[in-house]
Amino acid sequence: MCPGLLDNVTILIPAHNRPERLARLISYYRGTGAKLLIPDSSAKKYSGDIDGDNIIYRHYPDTHMLVKVHDVLGLITTPYVAYCADDDFAVPEGLAAAARFLDMNPDYCIAQGHYLTFTPGRDRRIDFSPRYIRNFDCRIDADNPLDRLSAEKGMYASLLYALTRTSTFKNIYSHCFDDKGELLFRNLFLAEEYFNHAALLEGKYVTLPVFYSARERIKGSATDFTVPSSVIKTSPEYADEYRGFLRALANSIVSATGITFEEAIEKAEIVSRAPVDTPSILFKRRVNSILAKSRWLRWASNLSEWRYHQKGLKAVKGMDSYPCHIITPQIEKIISCVNSTKME
């Protein structure tokens, strides 16, 4: 790997109670030139090797993700920043390709590539499957911020882990807090949705035909216990949480367009209520969720998942940016990091 490949990129790792995965990620990025910024909300302070000028570690025990991220924004000094969850691998070559694109296209503020999901198995075997295949060529390039926001409807790929201009990233999170510095909402699904909306208000977006990230599938992660955003938006008991989310999004809309706050609230509610997928896809997702929760019907859930996996493999076969069928240097390095790290 070329030294200094990512000297213009900060990788923000919001670590939480996975020290073994944080260790493998730190090892993975050594020699790339990337700056690692690690706000760690784990109960116990990380005791691994964090020496080096390119690593900044801050311990925020039991602190909400948005709060700890907001607290370290001033430490980002590179032109670009990207989230990387502690159980993922944002591929250095993919990040570098996104940075080159943004260098040459100042009207774009966010870029990413193609994703894989990986699942460690027995005998050091790791299975890779394609992710977000319905959006592998997505580009949102309208000049008007509200038009870009409307174009997001039906876009399944999240923007949360894309490479983002640092100025954009900082501006996005400035709108999540009130005048007293209090967080406006806390739900993690809403946080991801907010980022998707706010990023498109800031500028244009592109998906590049490059292998960008591998995301580990882990059962029992925080999202398994997080209240779905659909419940937040429709249940009276979460009305304050939803109002806080709408307020944050309205703040972003006002910043990007200059319309009044009252108009922005109306726009925010319309956008947040819009279905993110077609009725048939939403129906399939609900059915699969029900099957997965039933001990007696789990076989049907596993069969459905296998069929989706096979469909995805067929759809991306031959695409270098989805290296599911072959061992590339990028895949080889991920496999090596996963297999060399002892999991608790």
N, C-alpha and C positions, 0 to 999 in steps of 0.2 A: 504494500500500500504506500502511496506517495506521502511522505512526511509533509505536514502543513496543508493537507487536502482540505481541512475544515477550519482553517485559522480565522475565518470570518463568521463562524457559527458557534452559538452557545446552545448546548443541549441541556434542557431543563428536565431534571429527573425528580418528580414529586414522590419520593420514596415513602413507604409506609409498611413497617413490620415484615419486610422481606429482605433481611440483610444478605442472605446467600445470593439472591437475584441481583441486588445492588452490586455485590462484589463482582459478579460475572460481567455486568454492564460496564463497570469501571475498567475492568481488564480489556473488554472489547474495544473501547475507544482509545486506549493508550496508543500513542504514535500517530494519531490522525490529525492532531493539531486542534481538535475541538475543545472549547471551554466547557467544562461540566459544572453545572450549578445545581446543587442538591439540597432542596429544602425537605428535611426528613421529619415527618410527624410520628415516627415510631415511638413507642413508649420508652424504649431503651436506645441510648445513643449508639451509633454505628462505631464499631471498634476495628474495622478493617483498614487497609492501607489507603489513605487519601492524601498522601504526599504529592507534591508537584504544583507548579504555578498554574496549571490549567484546571485545577479542581477547587471549587469553593463549596464547603459543606456547612450547613446551618441546621441545628437541631431545634425543632418546634414540637415537643411532645404533645400528642393528642390535639393538634391544631387543625382546623378545617383547611382543606386543600386551597380554596380561593384566598384565604387569609394568608397562608404561608407563601403562596406564589406572589401575592400582592406585596408582601414584605420584602421580597428579594428582587423586585423589578429594577431597582436602582443599581444592582450589581451587574446587570447585563450591559456590556460595552461593545459587543460585536454588532455588525449590521443586521444579522439574522439570528432567529431563535426558533427552536423546535422542541415541543414536548416529546419526551420518550418515557413511557411508563416503565417502572422497574422490571416488569416481566416481558418487555418488548425489545426489539433490536431495530432501530432506525439505521438503515444501511448507509455507511459513509459515502459510497459512490452515488447513491440516490440523492442524499442531501446535497452533495456537491453539484449534481446536475440541476437541482432545483435552485440553488444559489446562483449558478451561471445564468439560468433563465431570468431570474429576478434582476440580476445585474443588467441584462440587456433589455428588459421590459419594465420601465419605471411605473407604468400604469397598473401593473399587477402587484399585489401585496402578499399573495399567498400561493404556494405551489407544492405539489406532492407528486408521487408516482403510484405504483401498484403495490398492493399488499398481499401478503400470505399469512395464513394462520398455521401455527405449528403445534403439534402435540407430542411431547416425549412419551415413548413407549418402552416396552421391555427390550432387554439386550441392546441398550443404547440406540435403539431405532427411533428416528424422529420423522413423523409424517407431516408433509406440507400440503396445504390446500389453498386454492385461490380465495380471495376475499374482495368484496365490492366489485364483482365482475360486471354488474350492470352499469357501472360508471367508469370504466377503464379509459374512456376518451372524453371525459367531462371537461368543459370549459365554460365559464360564465364571464362574459366580457362586455356586458352592456355598460355604457358610459354613465347612466343614471343609477345612483345607489339603490333606489327603491325598485328599479327594474331588475337589478342583480338579486335583490332580496326575493322578488317574485319568482325568479328563475330557479331558486333553490328547491322549490316544491318538487318532490319526487326524486331528489338526489340522495341516494342512500349512503354514499361515502361521507364519513365525518371529516371535518376540516381541523379538528382539534390537534392532530398530530402532524399537520403539514408544516413546512418551513414557512415562517412568517417574518416580515420585516419587523425589526425590533420596535420601531416607532409605532407601527400598527398594534403590535402585541401589548405595549404599555398603554396605549389609548383604550384598547378593548377593556382592560381590567380597571381602568380609572372610573368606569361607569357602574361598577358593581357595588359601590359603597355610597352611603349617604354623606351628608355634609359633616356628620360627626364621626365618620370613619367606620360606621357599622355596616356589616354585610347585608345586602338587600334580600338575598335568598341563599339557601344552603343545599338544595337538592342537586346531586351530582349529574343526573340526567339533564336537568334544566341548565346546569353549568355548561355542558357540552352543546346543548341546543343554542344557548346564548352565544357561545363562541362562534358557532357556524353562522348565525345571523350577523353578528357584529363584524366578523371578518369581511363578509361580502359588502357590508356598508362602507368599509374602509377602501376597498379596491377590488380589482379583478382577480379571478382564480383560474388555475389551469391544473389538469392532471397530465403529467408527462409519461411517455411510454418507457419508464425505467423501473427496475425493482427498487422499491423505496423502503419497505419495512416488513418485518416479520413479527407477528403478535402471538404470544402464547395463549393457548386456551386453558384456563384454570377454573375449575369448579370451586364454588365457595368464595369467589372474589367479592369485593365490596358492592359491585353492581347487582349481585344476586340478592342483596338485602336492602337495596335502595328502592324507595317508593317510585313506581313508574311515573313519568311526567304526565301521562294521560290521566292518572288518578289525581295528581296535584291540580290539574286544570279543571277538574269536574267535581271534586269533593269539597263541600263547604268547610270541612275541618282544616283544609289547606289553603283557604282563601287568602290569608295574609302572605303566605309563601308565594302564591301565584302573582299577587299584586306586586310583590317585590321584584319578581322576575320581569314583569311587564314594565315596571318603572326603569329597571336597568336597561332593557332593550329600547325603551322610549328615549332614554338619555343618549344612547348610541345613535338613534335615528336623528335626533335633534342635532347632534354634533356633525353628522354627515350631510344633512340636508338643509338645516336652518329653519325647518318648519316649527310651529309652536308645539309645546309639550303636549297639549290636549290632542292635537292632530296626530302626534307621534304615538300616543297611547292607543288611539284607535287603530293605527297601522300595526302596532305591535300585537294587538289582540287578534287582528285578522290573520297575520302571519303565523302566530303561535297556534291558532285553531285549525289552520289548513292541514289536511292529511298529508303525511310525508310519503305515502305509497298508495298504489291502486287498491281498490276494495278487495280484489282477489288475493293480493299479496298479504294484506292485513289479515284476511281470514285465515290463510295458511299459517301465518305466524301465531295467531291465537290458538289454532288447533294444535300446532306443535308444542306450544307452551303447556297446554292442558295434558298432552300425552307425556311430556317429560316429567310432570309432577306426579303422575300415577305410577305406582310400583308395578301394577298389572299391565299397564299399557306402554311401559318404557321400551319394550321391544319395537313397537310401532314407531316411537320417536327415533330410536336408533336406526331403523330402516329408512325413515324419511331423511335423516341426516346423511346416511350413506349415499342415498340417491342424489341428494343435493351436491355432495362432494364429487360424485362421479360426473354429474352434469357440469360442474365447474371445471374439473380437469379436462373434459372434452372441449369446453369452450375456449380454454386458453392454451391448448396444446400447440406447441411450436412458437409461442410468444416468449422471447428471451426475458421479458420483464416479469413473467410469471414462471420462475424456474422450479416448477413442481416435479418435473419428470427427470431432471438432470442435476448433477452436482457441479455447481459453479464455485469459483473461489469465495464468493460472498456467502453462499449456502454452507460451504465447507467450514468457514470461520464460525458461523452461527452454531453449527453442529458441534464443533470443537469446544466452544465456550459453554454450551449447555451440558455436554458430557463431562467436562472437566470440573464442573462446579458441584460440590456436595450439597444436596438439598436436605433441609431439616425435616 
